[in-house]
Amino acid sequence: MPGAAVMPRDVVWVAGGGAATDALQALSRDWRLHRITPGRAARSVNLQSVRVGLLDLDAPLPSSVVELVHQHQHIQWIALIPPGLLLQEKVRELIRECCYDFHTLPLDHGRLEVTLGRAYGMADLEALDEPPEPDWEGRDGTPIIGNSAPMLQLFKRLMRVADSDVPVLVQGESGTGKELAALAVHRNSRRAGGPFVAVNCGALPPQLIQSELFGHESGAFTGASRRKLGQLELAHGGTLLLDEIGDLGMELQVNLLRFLQEGTIWRVGGVQPVNVDVRVVAATHVDLADAVDAGQFREDLYYRLNVIQLDMPPLRDRGGDLMRLARFYLERYRHQRPRLRGFTQAAVEALYRHHWPGNVRELVNRVQRAVAMAEGRLIAPEDLGLRPPTEDHPKTLAQARARAERESVEAALRECAHNVSRAARQLGIGRVTLYRLINKYGIILPGRS
């Protein structure tokens, strides 16, 4: 049974064995505290609806608390700790990486309540920065995930394309989600109630493509014992996706061009045309304009298909979407290994350093591998089949400082989905200072040039 939703002015209080229990009771008149223990958090409170949390810490620092905080980084955490606990490196690291603020015991109630109010204010601001998740899903329930500038631009174009009924050409590297984009066009169009039929032109033997697309009559050739409807007819009233259209032979290109011009097809062995009402979406990982120049694709068909073009961004250009996708697929597959809780910092760095030639499809495969291979609670680079980040030691102290500064800024921006305000707070600096560092190191933010 899902946990109860938490009201806006409520605070989740993680009791990690700390010494602030008595002092926090005084807050109960103004703040509704929900005390939880890390192992039972999911059953007692729906943490996805929580905005602010209190960490009641004590030595030794429980690993379950650390995992809980890393798992729910959308919460504005405020740590409550005895002064001596700051001597522990793990505690300082947790505060630096995950906490909005910290208070040492004994508590100053006035200051804590001011901090709680500010934390709620920051949570409200960040909620305004978060664009809504698109509700498009693939046939297997996979949503199109992305808040990066290239993906938000793609979503805008998808909605405009869906309102029309013209052919669409979807271009992008292998594994970028071209079929998901085509399905999104279909589901948001007036044809949503009709069929969505996908044909991979590169996966069909050349001798069968004509029959597969246009169908055949009984007796049209040896083995054709009865009439067969082609994929174009099966998609009548809906949308046909021609995936890897660049692999279509020249003869079939002529027939497809005739259909796009006239709206009719001829079955193999047929004696009369058949009217078909279908929207064609073509997809390819090759540049069809280059294929036209090379004489491998008909120019007239190219312009018929490319009325509207959608370009799928590669994963390496999608910034913070990388970790959002990685966590999504980890949640999808970790039922096989329920103890898995997330990724180590080294794994996150390795993921961002990888070039991703296989894009999202490669990421899915690596996460599946990691779920099978991981031995601990957190996924390491080796589990993903990636090398841990290697150190290329700088020669001077100034170079070392500059490198550490740049890497800290880049890591904060990635983890905060390039939200500058949130990254600045995580780094403990002002927004103006962060922008200065961004300019100093030539860091490019998505959507900016």
N, C-alpha and C positions, 0 to 999 in steps of 0.2 A: 504494500500500500504506500503511495507516494507521501512524502512528508507534508505537513501543513504549510501553507504559504505564510510568509512573514510580512507584517504590515510595514509601511514605509518608515515609521519611527521606532521600529523594533531593532534590537541589537542581539546578534548571536554571540554567545560567550563560551569560548572554548576553554574548558577546565583541564589544563594540562598538568595539574598537580601543583599549581602556584599558590602564593600566599595572599592573594588579593580578595579572597572570598568574602570576608567580613566587610571590607571596605566597599565592595561593589554593591552591597545591599542598600546603601544609602542612595544609589542611583535609581532604584526601582520605582521611586515616586514619579520620576520624569521620563525614564527610559524603560521600556519593557524588555527585560533581559530573558533570553532563551538559553539556558545552560545546556551544553551538549558535551559528550565525550567523543573523541575522534572516531572511534570504532563504530559508534551508533549514530553518527551525524545524519547519514542519509535517511535513516528511518524516523528520526525525530523532527527534523526541520528540512524543508526544501531549500538547500543552500543556493540554488540558482536564483532565488528571489531575494537573497540577502544583499544589502548594500554596505553595511558596516559590521565589523566584527572585533571582539576583544580577545587577545591571546593572554591567558593567565599562565605565565611561564615560571618554571623553577628548574633547578639543576637536579638530575641531568635532563637535557632537552629531549623529550620523547620523539622518536622518529615518526610516530603516527601523526603528531602535530605538524611536523615539517611537511609530510606528504599531503596532509589536508590543506595547508596553506598554499602549497604549489599547485594543488589541484583546483583551487578556487581563487585564482588571482584577480578575478573581477571584483572581489570584496576589498574594501578599504580597511585593512587590518591595523589595529592599534595594539602594540605589545605592552604588557604590564609586567615589569620584572624587578627583582631585587637588584640593587646597584652592583653587587659583586658578580652578577651573571654577565655583565658587559665584558668581563675579562675573557669570556669564552668566544673563540673565533666563529664557531658555528652559530652562536646567537647573534653576533654582530652581522654575519653574512645574511642570516634570515631577515634581520631588520632592514639592512640595506636593500636587499633584493625584493622583499615582499610587503613591507609595512609602510603605511602612510605616515605613522608617527610612533613614538614609544614614550612611556612614562615609567619612571622609577618609583619604587615604593619608599616611604608611605605615599599614598595617592593624595594629590591636590584635586579635590572634587570639582572645584570651580574650573580649573584648567582642563580637566578631563572632559567636562561637559562642553566647554568651548571647542575642544578638539573634535568631539563627536559631531557637533553642529557643522564644523567646517568639513569634516569627512563626508557628511551627507550632502553638503553643497557641492563638493567635488564629484561625488557620485552622480548627482543630477546633471552636472555639466558634461560628464563623460557619456551619460545616457543620450544626451542631445547629439553628441559627436558620432554615435554608433548608427550607421545606416541600417534600415530594416533588412532582414534576411530575405532573399528572393524565395518564392514558394514553388519554384520549378523543380521537378524531380524527374529522374530517369525512370525507365520501366522497372528497374530493380529497386526503386525507392531512393536512389542516390540523388541528393540535391546538387544544384550548381552552387558551389560555395565560393565566396569571394567578397572582400571589402576593399581590395586594392583599387587604385585609380583605373588601371586598364580593365578590370572586371566591371566596375561601376559604369564605365563608358560602354562596355559590351552590353550590359543589361539595358541601358537606354536605347541602344540600337535594336536590340531584340524586341522590345515593346513596339517600336515604330514599325519594324518589319512585320510583326504579327498582324498589325491592322490592315495590311495590304494583302494582295493575293498573287503577287508577282514571283517569278523564280528567284531563288537565293543561292549564292555561292558562299560556302563556308570554307575558309582556308586556314591552315595552321599546322604546326608540326604534329607528328604522330603522338598520340596520348594526351592531347590538350583538351579533349572533350567535345569534339565536333558533333558527334551523334547527340549528346546531351543538348547542345545548342539547337540542333535541328528539331529535337523533340519539344524544346521550349517554345520555338516558333509555332509548331503545330498546336500545342496545348493552349496557347494564348491567342489563337486565330479563330475565325468563324467555323473552321473545319474541325474544331476540337472534338466534336461528337463523331467524326468519321475515323476511319482506320489510319494508323501510322505504320507504313511498311518501309523497312530498311533493307537495301540490297548492297552487298559489298562487291563491286564490280571486279575487284582484283582477286577475289576468292573463287570466282566461277570459271570453269574451263571455257575457253573461247567458243567451242562448238555448241555450248549450252546457253550462252548468254542471250542470244536472240529469242530462243524459246522461253527462257526464264523471264525476260522482260515483257515480251509481247504475246506469249502464249502460242499454242498451236492447235490445229484442227486434227480430228481423228484421221489417221492414215497419211499425215503430212510427211512422215518419214518412217523408216523401219523402227518399230517399237512404240510408235505413237498410236496406241490402241483406242484412245479416247481423247476428247477435247480437254485441253488444259488451259486455264486462265493464267495469263502472265501477271507479274507483279504490278504492272501499271493498272490493269483492270481490277486487281484485288485492292488497290488503293483508291478506287473510285469514290469520290466524295470526301477524300482525306488528303494525306500528304505522302509523297514517295521520296525517301532519302536515297540518293545514288552516291554511296560512299566510295571513295577512291575513283572518282569519275575519270581521272587522268589515265586509268588503265583500260578504258573502254576503246575497243578497236574502231578503226575509221568507218567500216561498214555500219556498225551499230550507231556511230555518231550521226550518220546521215539519217537513219530511221528515227533517232531521238529528236533531231532537228525538225523533221517533218511533223512529228507529234506536237512539238512545242508551237509550231506555226499553225497547224490545222486542228489540233485537239482530237485527232483520230489516230487509231493504230490499225495495223494489219497483222492478224495472227499468221504464223507460219502455215502455209497451205490454205490460207483463207481466200475467199473470193469477193469479200466486201469489207469496207472499213467499219470499225467499231468506235463509237463516240465514247470518250473517257474524260471525266471531269476530275482532275487531280492537280495538286500543286507540287512542283518538283523543287526539291532542295538538293543541291549537289555539294559534295564535300571532297576535299583533296589535301594531301600534305605537300604536293608539288606546286610550283608557281605555274599556273596554266598560261599566263602571258608568255613565259619563257618557252613553254611547250608549243605554243602557237608559232613563235619565232623559229623554233626548231623543226616545224612541219609535222609535229607529233599530235597536234590537236587542231580541229577545225576552228578557224577564226570566227565564222558565222555562228557556230554553236556556242563558242566562248561568250560572245556578246549576248546571246539569247539566255544563257544561264546566269551571267553576271550582271543581272539587272540591279541587284543589291548585294554587296559583298560584306561578309562578316569575317573579321580576322580574330582568331583565337590566340590570346597572348600565351607565350611559353611560361612554364612554371617559374623559371629563373627571374622573370620580370614582374612577379606578382607579390614581392615583398612579404609582409606578414601572413599572407594567405597560405604560405607553405606550412607553418606550424598549425594553423587552423585546420588545414586538410589532414595533416599528420595526426592530430588529436582526434579528428572525426573518425578516421579509419581505425585508429587504435580502439576507440570505443566500440566500433562495429565488430571488431574481431577479438577483443580481449575476453569475451565469454569463454574462450578456450583456455585462458590463463587468468582467472579472476584476480590474482594477486597483483597483476601489473597495474601500476598507477600513473605512469607517465614516462618522460624522457629525462636522462641526465643532461646537465648543462653541456657536457662534451658532445653528447648526441645532437643537441640543438645546433651547436656550432658546426658539427660535421654536416648536418642537413643543409645549412645555409651555405657552406663552402662547396657543396657538390654542384655540378653544372646541370644536372637533370636532363640528359639528352632524351630520355623516355618520358619526360614530363609527369603528369599526374598518374598515368598508368604505371610508370616505374616506381613512383612513391607508394602506390597501393601495394605493389609487389614487395617492396622493401619492408613496409610495415607488417605485412603478413609474415614475412621471414622473421622479423624481430619478435613477433608474438610467439612464434614457434621456438626460437633460439634463446630468448632471454632467460637467465637463471635467477636474477634478482627481481626486485619490485619495480625497478626503473630500467628502461631500455638504454643500452650503451651503444656507441658507434659500431662496435664489432657485431652486435646483434643485427644491425641494419646492413651489414656488409660494407660499411664505410670505414675509412681510416680515421683514427682520432686526430684532432687538430695538432699539427706539428709546430714546434717553435723554431723560428729562424731568428736566432738571437741577434739583436741589434748590437752595434759596436760601441756606442756611447750611451751615457746615462740619459742625455737629452733625447736620443732616438728611442730609447726604451720607454721614457715617459710619454713621448708623442704617440708611440704605437699603442701603449696601454690606454691612453686617452681616446684615441680614435676607435679602438676596438670596443671600449665601454660605450661610447656614443652609438656605434653601429648596432651593438647588441641590444641596447635599450630601445632604439627605434624599431628594431625587428620584433622584439617581444611585445611592444605596445602598438603593433600594426601601424607604425609610422605616425602615431598620434603624438605631436610634439609636446603638448601640455603634459600628457601622462608620462612621456619619456623623461621630461625635465624633472618632474617630481620624483621619479624613480632614481634619477641620478643625483637628486638633492641640489639642483641648480635652478636658476630662473630660465624662463623661455628665451629671453634675449641672449643669455649666455649660451644656451644650446644652439640657437640660430648662428651665433658667432662661430662656434665649433664646427657646425655643419658647413659653413662657408670656408672655414680655415682648411678643412680636410677634403673639400670638394665632394662631400657626400650628396648624392642625388636622391631626393625624395620622390616617390611615385607621383606622377601627375605634374611634376615640375621639371623644367629643363634649364 
